[in-house]
Amino acid sequence: MRSSSRARRRDVVVDASDGSPVATPAGHGREARGGLHGGRRVADVVATVVLLLVGALAATTAGWGIALLGLAFRSCGAPGNRCDEGLGSTVVTLGPVLVAVVFVVTVVLCVLRSVRRRTAWPVALLGLGVLAVVFLVARLVVGGTVTIGL
């Protein structure tokens, strides 16, 4: 009989207004725990912010780098050179836009994961990788559109 009364007492919460005990269902009134606790949470936020700052610098550099790839078409007027200016100018125009979209999506996903108390730094790191891939693909496509002849 004592064990059953102890079990009931665990489910009793004191009412703040008058101090009288109030019966509640088991688990009701307890705070939900977040995904990360203490130092791990702080480390995640710091790592995410640092990676997003590096991502902002990388996005700016990649955007300008892709825009400057348009200078490769200056040699198209030389005899023997061939250029696909349509494809190259499309990459030079849309490349910086794609870089900006990747960075904004990365920031939004990191903020959403941080608000939900989930680990966000892998998303920021993945965003950096995607930025690098976008820049390298743009560099290869623009480099392939300009053929320098002898």
VOPAGU-2260 file (C-alpha; in pm, 1 decimal, decimal comma):
REM VOPAGU-2260
SITE   aa  ch    i         X         Y         Z
SITE  MET   A    0       0,0       0,0       0,0
SITE  ARG   A    1     284,2     239,2      67,3
SITE  SER   A    2     428,7     189,4    -278,4
SITE  SER   A    3     104,0     299,1    -441,0
SITE  SER   A    4      81,5     611,9    -226,2
SITE  ARG   A    5     439,6     700,6    -313,5
SITE  ALA   A    6     360,0     665,3    -681,0
SITE  ARG   A    7      69,6     903,2    -640,9
SITE  ARG   A    8     281,1    1158,2    -458,7
SITE  ARG   A    9     521,0    1177,0    -751,9
SITE  ASP   A   10     232,8    1294,8    -967,0
SITE  VAL   A   11     131,2    1570,0    -725,1
SITE  VAL   A   12     234,0    1926,6    -803,2
SITE  VAL   A   13     196,3    2218,3    -563,8
SITE  ASP   A   14     -30,7    2494,8    -689,8
SITE  ALA   A   15     156,4    2825,9    -680,8
SITE  SER   A   16    -146,6    3037,9    -592,0
SITE  ASP   A   17    -241,5    2882,1    -257,9
SITE  GLY   A   18      15,3    2605,2    -200,3
SITE  SER   A   19    -237,6    2323,2    -217,9
SITE  PRO   A   20    -139,5    2000,0    -393,8
SITE  VAL   A   21    -285,7    1944,5    -739,7
SITE  ALA   A   22    -288,4    1600,9    -903,6
SITE  THR   A   23    -148,9    1594,3   -1255,5
SITE  PRO   A   24     -89,6    1313,4   -1501,0
SITE  ALA   A   25     259,1    1161,9   -1497,0
SITE  GLY   A   26     508,0    1378,4   -1687,1
SITE  HIS   A   27     274,0    1674,3   -1711,4
SITE  GLY   A   28     426,3    2004,0   -1608,6
SITE  ARG   A   29     783,6    1895,3   -1665,7
SITE  GLU   A   30     997,8    2091,2   -1904,9
SITE  ALA   A   31    1097,0    1930,4   -2231,9
SITE  ARG   A   32    1468,0    1883,5   -2271,8
SITE  GLY   A   33    1646,6    2032,2   -2568,6
SITE  GLY   A   34    1872,3    1839,1   -2801,3
SITE  LEU   A   35    2200,0    1982,4   -2672,2
SITE  HIS   A   36    2299,7    2078,6   -2321,7
SITE  GLY   A   37    2549,7    2318,9   -2169,3
SITE  GLY   A   38    2891,7    2328,7   -2328,5
SITE  ARG   A   39    2792,8    2129,5   -2634,1
SITE  ARG   A   40    2523,8    2386,0   -2716,0
SITE  VAL   A   41    2764,2    2677,2   -2677,7
SITE  ALA   A   42    3027,3    2501,0   -2888,2
SITE  ASP   A   43    2770,1    2433,8   -3160,7
SITE  VAL   A   44    2658,5    2796,8   -3172,8
SITE  VAL   A   45    3017,9    2926,0   -3178,9
SITE  ALA   A   46    3120,9    2679,4   -3450,0
SITE  THR   A   47    2811,2    2762,4   -3655,5
SITE  VAL   A   48    2870,2    3138,1   -3633,8
SITE  VAL   A   49    3238,8    3102,2   -3725,9
SITE  LEU   A   50    3155,8    2877,2   -4021,4
SITE  LEU   A   51    2884,8    3117,0   -4138,8
SITE  LEU   A   52    3129,6    3409,0   -4122,6
SITE  VAL   A   53    3380,8    3208,9   -4325,5
SITE  GLY   A   54    3094,1    3120,7   -4560,3
SITE  ALA   A   55    3007,5    3488,4   -4604,5
SITE  LEU   A   56    3367,7    3564,8   -4701,5
SITE  ALA   A   57    3377,4    3261,5   -4931,5
SITE  ALA   A   58    3047,1    3357,9   -5095,5
SITE  THR   A   59    3167,1    3711,9   -5157,3
SITE  THR   A   60    3496,7    3590,5   -5299,7
SITE  ALA   A   61    3332,1    3323,1   -5514,7
SITE  GLY   A   62    3072,3    3567,1   -5647,5
SITE  TRP   A   63    3335,2    3820,1   -5749,8
SITE  GLY   A   64    3557,9    3544,5   -5885,9
SITE  ILE   A   65    3282,2    3411,4   -6108,8
SITE  ALA   A   66    3197,9    3762,3   -6227,3
SITE  LEU   A   67    3563,3    3822,5   -6312,9
SITE  LEU   A   68    3570,0    3503,7   -6521,2
SITE  GLY   A   69    3393,7    3713,6   -6786,3
SITE  LEU   A   70    3732,3    3869,6   -6862,8
SITE  ALA   A   71    3826,0    3541,8   -7033,9
SITE  PHE   A   72    3609,9    3646,8   -7329,5
SITE  ARG   A   73    3838,0    3939,4   -7414,1
SITE  SER   A   74    4054,1    3699,1   -7611,6
SITE  CYS   A   75    3764,8    3589,8   -7833,3
SITE  GLY   A   76    3846,8    3851,9   -8094,5
SITE  ALA   A   77    4197,0    3714,9   -8154,9
SITE  PRO   A   78    4249,1    3508,1   -8471,5
SITE  GLY   A   79    4220,0    3131,4   -8412,7
SITE  ASN   A   80    4034,5    3159,7   -8083,4
SITE  ARG   A   81    3688,5    3015,3   -8045,6
SITE  CYS   A   82    3440,5    3106,1   -7773,1
SITE  ASP   A   83    3092,5    3000,8   -7673,6
SITE  GLU   A   84    2992,3    3340,3   -7542,4
SITE  GLY   A   85    2629,3    3240,8   -7484,0
SITE  LEU   A   86    2712,3    2964,1   -7236,3
SITE  GLY   A   87    2998,1    3158,4   -7081,4
SITE  SER   A   88    2797,8    3474,4   -7024,6
SITE  THR   A   89    2511,7    3270,0   -6877,9
SITE  VAL   A   90    2750,0    3112,7   -6624,8
SITE  VAL   A   91    2907,6    3449,3   -6545,5
SITE  THR   A   92    2563,2    3603,6   -6492,4
SITE  LEU   A   93    2392,7    3322,6   -6299,5
SITE  GLY   A   94    2698,5    3202,6   -6105,0
SITE  PRO   A   95    2701,4    3483,3   -5846,4
SITE  VAL   A   96    2323,8    3452,4   -5808,1
SITE  LEU   A   97    2357,9    3079,9   -5740,1
SITE  VAL   A   98    2634,6    3149,3   -5486,8
SITE  ALA   A   99    2409,2    3397,6   -5305,4
SITE  VAL   A  100    2116,5    3152,5   -5304,9
SITE  VAL   A  101    2335,1    2874,1   -5160,9
SITE  PHE   A  102    2461,3    3105,1   -4886,2
SITE  VAL   A  103    2114,5    3233,9   -4793,5
SITE  VAL   A  104    1972,1    2879,5   -4781,6
SITE  THR   A  105    2263,8    2774,5   -4560,1
SITE  VAL   A  106    2200,2    3061,5   -4318,0
SITE  VAL   A  107    1826,0    2992,5   -4303,7
SITE  LEU   A  108    1878,4    2620,9   -4239,8
SITE  CYS   A  109    2136,1    2692,9   -3967,4
SITE  VAL   A  110    1901,3    2937,0   -3793,8
SITE  LEU   A  111    1611,4    2692,0   -3811,5
SITE  ARG   A  112    1822,2    2410,2   -3670,2
SITE  SER   A  113    1956,7    2634,5   -3392,8
SITE  VAL   A  114    1606,7    2746,8   -3296,2
SITE  ARG   A  115    1500,7    2382,3   -3276,0
SITE  ARG   A  116    1809,8    2314,3   -3060,2
SITE  ARG   A  117    1963,6    2078,6   -3311,3
SITE  THR   A  118    2323,4    2067,5   -3423,9
SITE  ALA   A  119    2375,0    2331,6   -3694,1
SITE  TRP   A  120    2747,3    2339,5   -3766,3
SITE  PRO   A  121    2737,1    2044,8   -4013,9
SITE  VAL   A  122    2488,8    2241,2   -4226,2
SITE  ALA   A  123    2722,8    2542,4   -4229,2
SITE  LEU   A  124    3014,8    2317,8   -4324,9
SITE  LEU   A  125    2808,4    2157,0   -4601,0
SITE  GLY   A  126    2717,4    2505,3   -4726,9
SITE  LEU   A  127    3087,8    2589,5   -4754,3
SITE  GLY   A  128    3142,4    2274,5   -4956,7
SITE  VAL   A  129    2855,1    2354,2   -5190,6
SITE  LEU   A  130    2992,2    2706,8   -5240,2
SITE  ALA   A  131    3329,6    2560,2   -5338,3
SITE  VAL   A  132    3163,9    2317,6   -5581,0
SITE  VAL   A  133    2959,8    2596,8   -5743,7
SITE  PHE   A  134    3273,4    2806,7   -5791,9
SITE  LEU   A  135    3475,6    2517,2   -5933,9
SITE  VAL   A  136    3200,3    2413,5   -6174,8
SITE  ALA   A  137    3161,9    2773,7   -6296,0
SITE  ARG   A  138    3539,4    2797,3   -6341,5
SITE  LEU   A  139    3550,1    2474,6   -6541,9
SITE  VAL   A  140    3254,2    2567,7   -6763,6
SITE  VAL   A  141    3386,4    2915,3   -6841,8
SITE  GLY   A  142    3734,8    2772,8   -6899,6
SITE  GLY   A  143    3586,2    2518,3   -7140,4
SITE  THR   A  144    3398,0    2781,2   -7341,4
SITE  VAL   A  145    3715,7    2963,4   -7441,5
SITE  THR   A  146    3947,4    2774,5   -7680,2
SITE  ILE   A  147    4273,3    2946,6   -7757,9
SITE  GLY   A  148    4410,8    2852,0   -8098,9
SITE  LEU   A  149    4753,7    2899,2   -8246,6
